[in-house]
Amino acid sequence: MMNKKTLLTLIILVLAAVTYWAINKKPWGVNFKDIADFSIEDTAAIDKIFIADRDGMSTLLEKTGPQTWIINGNKLADFSKVQLLLETVKTMTVLRPVPESEHNTAVGDLATRGIKAEFYSKGGMVKTIYVGSATREENGTYMLIENSSKPYAVHIPGFFGYLTPRFISDSLIWRDRVVFNYTPDDIKSIEMIYNNANNSFTVNNENAQMPVLLNDNKQVKPITDMVYLKYFVGSFKNLSFDGYDENQSPKLIDSLLSTKPVCVINITKKDGSVQSLKLHTKAIDKHTKQVIDEATGKEIGYDTERYWAFLNNDKSLMLVQQYNFGKVIRTINDFK
């Protein structure tokens, strides 16, 4: 007859076998290795990220400094967006396995709309994740580890929503939006060029304590308010554009590039580098708030609050707000 010790051992073995079967049995089984694989613990070691979608759009992000990432080898990335993505892959975990009733939906979503995200460190692949859309409850995101056939609903504990928008394949969205971010000591000169040359001027700032105002003919213009001129030079700090045109219409871009800008701002730094912003008038659209001139009662004919803009020789069409740039869009008459 079986003694109590042997019976207890047998019961433990049976319970262990049943538990193992229960954990791995579909549709409600969970593979704990897969769960751990979705997150990347040491995101500080990640130095390259490649993201691509099913529409052929892709972005390569490469780390060049502690808080500096470059897009596709030549554009500065918005570090806050990179940081958010790295925090996402570090903290995300499985919300639940995908049941059989939902399996085809999840796989179909990943196959047709999935975003591929590859993470590298020191030249080696760390992880490849396929990111789909929101789950039915919209509190998780369908995801799949490469070489796996088992999708999961993934989330960040404490965050309600889906994570797909953080995996951006459009390189324009990744770009740093800062146009000018200079202190007076950084700036050698500021050149403001208008269609009407009588409004144009240059500020020679080689001596930041005594900037010099020049007219369009480079003649020195005496001023009585040096404080205001210094304020103008100091205003080129943290000036960012509002965003990119969603359509990036080649026809509109070609049309704008073939016309003279209403204003060109050229900043020459003391290291010799130049940052140039070209501003063009923007037609009235559904987002325009003011279409009537309050003084005359007539239609203005253009957007007074936003400009189309090009930075340096880049043909990507940007939006610039008068609200942000109004303090630097000045004419020489403002210094009288």
Buried (B, 14 or more C-beta within 10 A) or exposed (E): EEEEEEEEEEEEEEEEEEEEEEEEEEEEEBBEEBBEBBBBEEBEEBBBBBBBBEEEBBBBBBBEEEEEBBBEEEBBBBBEBBEEBBEBBBBBEBBBBBEEEBBEBBBEBBEEBBBBBBBBBEEEEBBBBBBBBBBEEEBBBBBBBEEBEBBBBBBBEEEEEBBBEBBBBBBBBBBBEEBBEBEBEBBBBBBBBBEEEEBBBBBBBEEBEEBBBBBBEEEEEEBEEEEEBBEBBBBBEEBBBBBBBEEEEEEBBEEBEEEEBBBBBBBBEBEEEEBBBBBBBBEBEEEBEEEEEEEEEEEBEBBBEBBBBBBEEEEBBBBBBBEBBEBBBBBBEEBE
